[in-house]
């Protein structure tokens, strides 16, 4: 399997239980692999150096269009409703174009033995990122939810927030 960085491979980029469940081929094109290398080097390797590579648990990285559509159906419907848009191919294409997982720029992950809130705070204090989101975390359950982080080649916005 193609090595993207010292500790992460193309298999990590493609990993998706949902794709396997739905029989979706989640193989990224070459341009996505280049962007995934950027995330591996600038985010995951730094996290692995701090917490130990064996502790990094990748939940979702690249998502092909079919997988993104399956995973984000509810978010897409909410987005359309908020903007008053019909459920058309043009609306979907507009929504999809703004997503970072299909470009290889974003990853959802956790670190074994570390609260997701602590991971979120460490990344916020120590790494460059485009977006950093603590998703569906409950204060009384340190392992709840996950951390979403994206890194783009230039002009990272350092947006950080919580959802859910």
C-alpha positions in Angstrom: 0.0 0.0 0.0 1.3 3.5 -0.9 3.0 5.3 2.0 1.9 8.9 2.4 4.1 9.8 5.3 6.2 8.0 7.8 3.2 6.4 9.6 0.2 6.8 7.3 -0.8 5.1 4.0 -3.3 5.2 1.2 -5.3 2.5 3.1 -5.8 5.0 5.9 -7.1 7.6 3.5 -9.6 5.2 1.9 -10.8 3.5 5.2 -14.5 3.7 5.6 -16.8 1.2 7.3 -19.8 2.9 5.6 -18.2 2.5 2.1 -17.6 -1.1 2.8 -21.1 -1.6 4.1 -22.6 0.1 1.0 -20.2 -1.5 -1.5 -18.8 1.9 -2.5 -15.3 2.1 -4.1 -13.7 4.8 -2.1 -10.4 5.0 -4.0 -9.2 8.6 -4.3 -7.8 10.1 -7.6 -4.2 11.3 -7.7 -4.9 14.9 -6.9 -6.7 13.9 -3.7 -3.7 11.7 -2.7 -1.4 14.8 -3.0 -3.7 16.8 -0.7 -4.0 13.8 1.8 -0.2 13.8 2.0 -0.4 17.4 3.1 -2.8 16.4 5.9 -0.7 13.4 6.9 2.5 15.4 7.2 1.1 18.6 8.8 -1.6 17.1 11.1 -1.4 13.4 11.7 2.3 13.0 12.0 2.4 15.8 14.5 -0.4 14.2 16.5 1.3 10.9 16.3 4.6 12.4 17.5 2.8 13.9 20.5 0.5 11.0 21.4 2.1 7.9 19.8 1.3 6.7 16.4 -0.3 3.5 17.6 -3.0 5.6 19.4 -4.3 7.5 16.4 -7.7 6.1 15.3 -8.8 7.4 11.9 -12.6 7.4 11.5 -13.0 9.0 8.1 -10.6 10.8 5.7 -11.4 10.7 2.0 -15.0 10.4 0.9 -15.9 9.9 -2.8 -19.0 11.6 -4.0 -21.2 8.5 -3.4 -19.9 8.1 0.1 -20.3 11.8 0.9 -23.9 11.7 -0.3 -24.6 8.7 1.9 -23.0 10.1 5.0 -24.2 13.7 4.7 -27.8 13.2 3.6 -29.1 14.9 6.7 -26.6 17.7 6.7 -27.3 18.4 3.1 -31.1 18.5 3.7 -30.6 20.9 6.6 -28.3 23.1 4.5 -30.8 23.2 1.6 -33.6 24.1 4.0 -31.6 26.9 5.6 -30.8 28.4 2.2 -34.3 27.7 0.7 -32.9 25.5 -2.1 -34.6 22.7 -3.9 -33.3 19.2 -3.9 -31.7 19.3 -7.3 -28.4 18.1 -8.8 -27.3 21.8 -8.9 -27.9 22.2 -5.2 -26.0 19.0 -4.4 -23.1 20.0 -6.6 -22.9 23.4 -4.8 -23.0 21.7 -1.4 -20.4 19.0 -2.5 -18.0 21.6 -3.9 -17.6 23.1 -0.4 -16.8 19.8 1.3 -13.2 19.1 2.4 -13.3 15.3 2.9 -13.8 14.7 -0.9 -10.7 16.8 -1.6 -8.6 14.8 0.9 -8.1 17.9 3.1 -10.1 16.8 6.1 -10.0 13.9 8.6 -12.2 12.8 11.4 -10.2 10.9 14.1 -9.6 10.2 17.8 -6.6 9.3 19.9 -6.9 6.2 22.2 -6.7 7.2 25.9 -7.2 10.9 25.2 -10.4 12.8 25.6 -11.6 14.3 22.3 -11.8 17.7 24.0 -8.2 17.5 25.1 -7.2 16.5 21.5 -9.2 19.4 20.1 -7.4 21.8 22.5 -4.0 20.4 21.8 -4.4 20.8 18.1 -5.8 24.3 18.5 -2.8 25.3 20.6 -0.1 23.5 18.6 -1.0 23.0 14.9 -1.8 25.0 11.8 -5.3 24.1 10.4 -8.0 25.3 8.2 -10.9 24.0 10.3 -10.9 22.3 13.6 -14.3 21.0 14.9 -15.1 19.1 18.1 -18.1 17.1 16.9 -20.8 15.6 19.1 -18.7 15.7 22.3 -20.5 15.5 25.6 -18.7 17.0 28.7 -19.6 14.0 30.8 -18.2 11.5 28.3 -14.6 12.3 27.3 -14.6 9.7 24.5 -17.8 10.9 22.9 -17.8 12.4 19.4 -14.6 12.9 17.4 -12.3 15.6 16.2 -12.5 16.9 12.6 -9.5 18.8 11.3 -8.6 20.1 7.9 -5.4 21.5 6.5 -5.1 23.1 3.1 -1.9 23.8 1.2 -2.2 27.6 1.5 -4.2 30.1 3.5 -5.4 28.0 6.4 -8.2 29.9 8.2 -7.8 28.6 11.8 -11.5 28.3 12.2 -12.4 26.3 15.4 -15.7 25.5 16.8 -17.9 22.8 18.3 -21.1 21.2 16.8 -23.7 18.8 18.2 
